Amino acid sequence: GFGSLFKFLAKKVAKTVAKQAAKQGAKYIANKQTE
Protein backbone atom coordinates (compact mmCIF):
# COMPACT_ATOMS: atom_id res chain seq x y z
CA GLY A 1 0.00 0.00 0.00
CA PHE A 2 0.85 3.66 0.06
CA GLY A 3 2.09 3.54 3.65
CA SER A 4 4.74 0.93 2.95
CA LEU A 5 5.93 2.80 -0.13
CA PHE A 6 6.24 5.97 1.92
CA LYS A 7 8.18 4.12 4.62
CA PHE A 8 10.49 2.66 1.97
CA LEU A 9 11.18 6.09 0.48
CA ALA A 10 11.68 7.63 3.91
CA LYS A 11 14.26 4.96 4.73
CA LYS A 12 16.11 5.57 1.46
CA VAL A 13 16.17 9.31 2.03
CA ALA A 14 17.31 8.88 5.63
CA LYS A 15 20.17 6.63 4.50
CA THR A 16 21.25 9.09 1.83
CA VAL A 17 21.11 12.01 4.24
CA ALA A 18 23.08 10.04 6.83
CA LYS A 19 25.75 9.22 4.24
CA GLN A 20 26.02 12.86 3.18
CA ALA A 21 26.19 13.99 6.80
CA ALA A 22 28.94 11.47 7.53
CA LYS A 23 30.92 12.73 4.53
CA GLN A 24 30.51 16.35 5.60
CA GLY A 25 31.43 15.47 9.18
CA ALA A 26 34.58 13.65 8.11
CA LYS A 27 35.57 16.60 5.94
CA TYR A 28 34.94 19.02 8.79
CA ILE A 29 37.01 16.96 11.23
CA ALA A 30 39.85 16.62 8.71
CA ASN A 31 39.86 20.37 8.16
CA LYS A 32 39.92 21.03 11.90
CA GLN A 33 42.88 18.70 12.36
CA THR A 34 44.98 20.30 9.62
CA GLU A 35 44.63 23.80 11.09
C-alpha distance matrix in Angstrom:
0.0 3.8 5.5 5.7 6.6 8.8 10.3 11.0 12.7 14.5 15.8 17.1 18.8 20.3 21.7 23.2 24.7 26.1 27.7 29.2 30.5 32.0 33.7 35.1 36.2 38.0 39.7 40.7 42.2 44.0 45.5 46.7 48.4 50.3 51.8
3.8 0.0 3.8 5.6 5.2 6.1 8.6 9.9 10.6 12.2 14.3 15.4 16.4 18.1 20.0 21.2 22.3 24.1 25.8 27.0 28.2 30.1 31.7 32.7 34.0 36.1 37.5 38.4 40.1 42.0 43.2 44.4 46.3 48.1 49.4
5.5 3.8 0.0 3.8 5.4 5.1 6.2 8.6 10.0 10.4 12.3 14.3 15.3 16.3 18.4 20.0 20.8 22.2 24.3 25.7 26.5 28.3 30.3 31.2 32.2 34.3 36.0 36.7 38.2 40.3 41.6 42.5 44.4 46.4 47.7
5.7 5.6 3.8 0.0 3.8 5.4 5.0 6.1 8.6 9.7 10.5 12.4 14.2 15.1 16.5 18.5 19.8 20.8 22.6 24.4 25.4 26.8 28.8 30.2 31.0 32.8 34.7 35.7 37.0 38.9 40.5 41.5 43.1 45.2 46.7
6.6 5.2 5.4 3.8 0.0 3.8 5.4 5.0 6.2 8.5 9.9 10.7 12.3 14.1 15.5 16.7 18.3 19.9 21.3 22.7 24.2 25.8 27.3 28.6 30.0 31.7 33.3 34.4 36.0 37.7 39.1 40.4 42.1 43.9 45.4
8.8 6.1 5.1 5.4 3.8 0.0 3.8 5.4 5.2 6.0 8.6 9.9 10.5 12.0 14.2 15.3 16.2 18.0 19.9 21.0 22.0 24.0 25.7 26.7 27.9 30.0 31.5 32.3 34.0 35.9 37.1 38.2 40.2 42.0 43.3
10.3 8.6 6.2 5.0 5.4 3.8 0.0 3.8 5.5 5.0 6.1 8.7 9.9 10.3 12.2 14.3 15.2 16.2 18.3 19.9 20.6 22.2 24.3 25.5 26.3 28.3 30.1 30.9 32.2 34.3 35.8 36.7 38.4 40.5 41.9
11.0 9.9 8.6 6.1 5.0 5.4 3.8 0.0 3.8 5.5 5.2 6.3 8.8 9.9 10.8 12.5 14.3 15.4 16.8 18.6 20.0 21.2 22.9 24.5 25.6 27.2 29.0 30.2 31.5 33.2 34.9 36.1 37.6 39.5 41.2
12.7 10.6 10.0 8.6 6.2 5.2 5.5 3.8 0.0 3.8 5.4 5.1 6.1 8.5 9.9 10.6 12.2 14.1 15.4 16.5 18.1 19.9 21.2 22.5 24.0 25.7 27.1 28.3 30.0 31.6 32.9 34.3 36.1 37.8 39.3
14.5 12.2 10.4 9.7 8.5 6.0 5.0 5.5 3.8 0.0 3.8 5.5 5.1 6.0 8.6 9.9 10.4 12.0 14.2 15.3 16.1 18.0 19.9 20.8 21.9 24.0 25.6 26.4 28.0 30.0 31.2 32.3 34.2 36.1 37.4
15.8 14.3 12.3 10.5 9.9 8.6 6.1 5.2 5.4 3.8 0.0 3.8 5.5 5.0 6.1 8.6 9.8 10.4 12.3 14.2 15.1 16.3 18.4 19.9 20.6 22.4 24.3 25.3 26.5 28.4 30.1 31.1 32.6 34.7 36.3
17.1 15.4 14.3 12.4 10.7 9.9 8.7 6.3 5.1 5.5 3.8 0.0 3.8 5.5 5.2 6.2 8.6 9.9 10.7 12.4 14.2 15.4 16.7 18.5 19.8 21.2 22.8 24.3 25.7 27.2 28.8 30.2 31.7 33.4 35.2
18.8 16.4 15.3 14.2 12.3 10.5 9.9 8.8 6.1 5.1 5.5 3.8 0.0 3.8 5.4 5.1 6.0 8.4 9.8 10.5 12.0 14.1 15.3 16.4 17.9 19.9 21.1 22.2 24.0 25.7 26.9 28.3 30.1 31.8 33.2
20.3 18.1 16.3 15.1 14.1 12.0 10.3 9.9 8.5 6.0 5.0 5.5 3.8 0.0 3.8 5.5 5.1 6.0 8.6 9.9 10.3 12.1 14.2 15.2 16.0 18.1 19.8 20.6 22.0 24.0 25.4 26.4 28.2 30.2 31.6
21.7 20.0 18.4 16.5 15.5 14.2 12.2 10.8 9.9 8.6 6.1 5.2 5.4 3.8 0.0 3.8 5.5 5.1 6.2 8.7 9.8 10.5 12.4 14.2 15.1 16.4 18.4 19.8 20.9 22.5 24.3 25.5 26.9 28.8 30.6
23.2 21.2 20.0 18.5 16.7 15.3 14.3 12.5 10.6 9.9 8.6 6.2 5.1 5.5 3.8 0.0 3.8 5.4 5.1 6.2 8.5 9.9 10.7 12.4 14.1 15.4 16.7 18.3 20.0 21.2 22.7 24.3 25.9 27.4 29.1
24.7 22.3 20.8 19.8 18.3 16.2 15.2 14.3 12.2 10.4 9.8 8.6 6.0 5.1 5.5 3.8 0.0 3.8 5.4 5.1 6.0 8.5 9.8 10.4 12.0 14.1 15.3 16.2 18.1 19.8 20.9 22.2 24.2 25.8 27.2
26.1 24.1 22.2 20.8 19.9 18.0 16.2 15.4 14.1 12.0 10.4 9.9 8.4 6.0 5.1 5.4 3.8 0.0 3.8 5.5 5.0 6.1 8.6 9.8 10.2 12.1 14.1 15.0 16.2 18.1 19.8 20.7 22.3 24.3 25.9
27.7 25.8 24.3 22.6 21.3 19.9 18.3 16.8 15.4 14.2 12.3 10.7 9.8 8.6 6.2 5.1 5.4 3.8 0.0 3.8 5.4 5.1 6.3 8.7 9.8 10.6 12.4 14.2 15.3 16.5 18.4 20.0 21.2 22.8 24.8
29.2 27.0 25.7 24.4 22.7 21.0 19.9 18.6 16.5 15.3 14.2 12.4 10.5 9.9 8.7 6.2 5.1 5.5 3.8 0.0 3.8 5.4 5.1 6.2 8.5 9.9 10.6 12.2 14.2 15.4 16.5 18.3 20.1 21.4 23.0
30.5 28.2 26.5 25.4 24.2 22.0 20.6 20.0 18.1 16.1 15.1 14.2 12.0 10.3 9.8 8.5 6.0 5.0 5.4 3.8 0.0 3.8 5.4 5.1 5.9 8.5 9.8 10.3 12.1 14.0 15.2 16.2 18.2 20.0 21.3
32.0 30.1 28.3 26.8 25.8 24.0 22.2 21.2 19.9 18.0 16.3 15.4 14.1 12.1 10.5 9.9 8.5 6.1 5.1 5.4 3.8 0.0 3.8 5.5 5.0 6.1 8.5 9.7 10.4 12.1 14.1 15.2 16.4 18.4 20.3
33.7 31.7 30.3 28.8 27.3 25.7 24.3 22.9 21.2 19.9 18.4 16.7 15.3 14.2 12.4 10.7 9.8 8.6 6.3 5.1 5.4 3.8 0.0 3.8 5.4 5.2 6.2 8.6 10.0 10.6 12.3 14.3 15.5 16.8 18.8
35.1 32.7 31.2 30.2 28.6 26.7 25.5 24.5 22.5 20.8 19.9 18.5 16.4 15.2 14.2 12.4 10.4 9.8 8.7 6.2 5.1 5.5 3.8 0.0 3.8 5.5 5.1 6.1 8.6 9.8 10.5 12.2 14.3 15.5 16.9
36.2 34.0 32.2 31.0 30.0 27.9 26.3 25.6 24.0 21.9 20.6 19.8 17.9 16.0 15.1 14.1 12.0 10.2 9.8 8.5 5.9 5.0 5.4 3.8 0.0 3.8 5.4 5.0 6.1 8.5 9.8 10.5 12.3 14.4 15.7
38.0 36.1 34.3 32.8 31.7 30.0 28.3 27.2 25.7 24.0 22.4 21.2 19.9 18.1 16.4 15.4 14.1 12.1 10.6 9.9 8.5 6.1 5.2 5.5 3.8 0.0 3.8 5.4 5.2 6.1 8.6 9.9 10.6 12.4 14.6
39.7 37.5 36.0 34.7 33.3 31.5 30.1 29.0 27.1 25.6 24.3 22.8 21.1 19.8 18.4 16.7 15.3 14.1 12.4 10.6 9.8 8.5 6.2 5.1 5.4 3.8 0.0 3.8 5.5 5.1 6.1 8.6 10.0 10.8 12.7
40.7 38.4 36.7 35.7 34.4 32.3 30.9 30.2 28.3 26.4 25.3 24.3 22.2 20.6 19.8 18.3 16.2 15.0 14.2 12.2 10.3 9.7 8.6 6.1 5.0 5.4 3.8 0.0 3.8 5.5 5.1 6.2 8.7 10.2 11.0
42.2 40.1 38.2 37.0 36.0 34.0 32.2 31.5 30.0 28.0 26.5 25.7 24.0 22.0 20.9 20.0 18.1 16.2 15.3 14.2 12.1 10.4 10.0 8.6 6.1 5.2 5.5 3.8 0.0 3.8 5.4 5.0 6.2 8.8 10.2
44.0 42.0 40.3 38.9 37.7 35.9 34.3 33.2 31.6 30.0 28.4 27.2 25.7 24.0 22.5 21.2 19.8 18.1 16.5 15.4 14.0 12.1 10.6 9.8 8.5 6.1 5.1 5.5 3.8 0.0 3.8 5.4 5.2 6.4 8.9
45.5 43.2 41.6 40.5 39.1 37.1 35.8 34.9 32.9 31.2 30.1 28.8 26.9 25.4 24.3 22.7 20.9 19.8 18.4 16.5 15.2 14.1 12.3 10.5 9.8 8.6 6.1 5.1 5.4 3.8 0.0 3.8 5.4 5.3 6.6
46.7 44.4 42.5 41.5 40.4 38.2 36.7 36.1 34.3 32.3 31.1 30.2 28.3 26.4 25.5 24.3 22.2 20.7 20.0 18.3 16.2 15.2 14.3 12.2 10.5 9.9 8.6 6.2 5.0 5.4 3.8 0.0 3.8 5.6 5.5
48.4 46.3 44.4 43.1 42.1 40.2 38.4 37.6 36.1 34.2 32.6 31.7 30.1 28.2 26.9 25.9 24.2 22.3 21.2 20.1 18.2 16.4 15.5 14.3 12.3 10.6 10.0 8.7 6.2 5.2 5.4 3.8 0.0 3.8 5.5
50.3 48.1 46.4 45.2 43.9 42.0 40.5 39.5 37.8 36.1 34.7 33.4 31.8 30.2 28.8 27.4 25.8 24.3 22.8 21.4 20.0 18.4 16.8 15.5 14.4 12.4 10.8 10.2 8.8 6.4 5.3 5.6 3.8 0.0 3.8
51.8 49.4 47.7 46.7 45.4 43.3 41.9 41.2 39.3 37.4 36.3 35.2 33.2 31.6 30.6 29.1 27.2 25.9 24.8 23.0 21.3 20.3 18.8 16.9 15.7 14.6 12.7 11.0 10.2 8.9 6.6 5.5 5.5 3.8 0.0
